[in-house]
């Protein structure tokens, strides 16, 4: 991944002052498929973070492979304390 490009993209996103501007940026930069994948990834992380369902139930409910759920679960295990706090406040 091109770190310089990613850092600049993140700064551009942070400069957006509201949800509609951020959404417009995502419309410009992301394909329909990329937006679908990002939305699905959010739902996976949200369900895993809540810890109310098994990974198999999440996979079945979202109609995705168990491997996608496992990847999300593995990422959650590597979260920093700051990210955990942020997610608790915002999910």
N, C-alpha and C positions, 0 to 999 in steps of 0.2 A: 504494500500500500504506500502511496505517496503521502508521507507525513505532512509535508508542507502544504499540499493541496487540502488535506483533511483539516489541518489546523485553520487554514483560511476559511474553509467552509463552515466550521464551527463558529468562528468569529462572526461570519456573516449571519448565521442563524441567531446568534446572541444579540446582534444589532437590530433584529426585527423587534418591533415594539408591541406587537399583538399577534394573536393566533391567526388572523386572516393574512397578515404579511408572511408569517412563517409558512402557512399553508401554500401561499403563492410561490414562495421559494422552493418548497418541495415539489410543487407542480412543474416548475422549471427544470429542476435538477434530477428528479426521479421518474423513472418509467412507471407505468401502471403496475407492472409486475413487481418492481422494487417496493412500491408503496404497499402492495398487498402483502409482500413478505415481511415488511417492517411492522405492519398492523398485526399480522399473525404472531410475529415474534413478541410484540407487546402483550398480546393475550396470553401467550405461553408463560412469559415471565410473571405476569400478573397472577395467573392461577398458581404457579409454583410458589410465589411469594406468600400468597394467602395460606398455603399449606392445608387446604380444606379437602382436596381430592388426591387420589393416587395418580401417579404419572400415567398409568394405563387409562384411567378415567378421563384425564385431560386430553390425551391423545385421541380417544374415542369422541369426546365432546367436540373437539376442534377439527376432527377428521384429518389428523396428521400422523406421521409415523412416530413411534416411540423414540426413535433416534433423535428427532427434533426436540422432543421433550427432554431427553437426556442431555443434549448439548446445552439447553437452557439451564438445566439443573446444575451442570458442571460450572457454568459461568457464575451462577449465584453463589457457589462455594468459594469463588475467588473475589467476592465483593469486598470493598473496603468498608470500614465502619461508617464512614461519611456517606457512602452510597446507600448502605442499609438504612440509615437515618432518613435520607432523602426519600427513599422508596416508601418507608413507613408513613411519611408525611404526605406523600403524593399519589400513592396507588389506592 
